[in-house]
Amino acid sequence: MEKPQPPDNLWEKLDAAKREIVPECPSGSFTVQDYRTRYGIPRATAQDQLQKLCASGKVERSQLGRRVYYKMVG
């Protein structure tokens, strides 16, 4: 008996399904992970710095589902 084979376009179908359930980062926005990777700092430090930037009005915070995004103001 032959093992069932996945369809040829399996990965394309999975990518399309993933896009439907996992929101993409809005244009011009970034995540805490992006910020911490860019500056090589721990997550807690990145969150603290972003919180201060939001409080000063230089960065705005938005949420899409459970994901949090940041964007420069102006």
C-alpha positions, 0 to 999 in steps of 0.5 A: 500500500502506497503512502498518501502524498501531500498535494503539490501546492501544500505550502502555498495553501498553508501560507494562505491559511496562515495569512487568514488567521495571523495578522501581518504587521501594519505598514510602517509598524514594528513589534517589541521583538523587532525593536529589541533585535534592532538594538540588541537589548532584553525584552523587558528593556525594550518594553520599558523604552517603548512605554516611555516613547509612547508616554512622550507621544513620539510613538503610538501603540496599537493592537490587532488581536493579541498582537501589539504594534508600535509606530512613529508619530509624525 
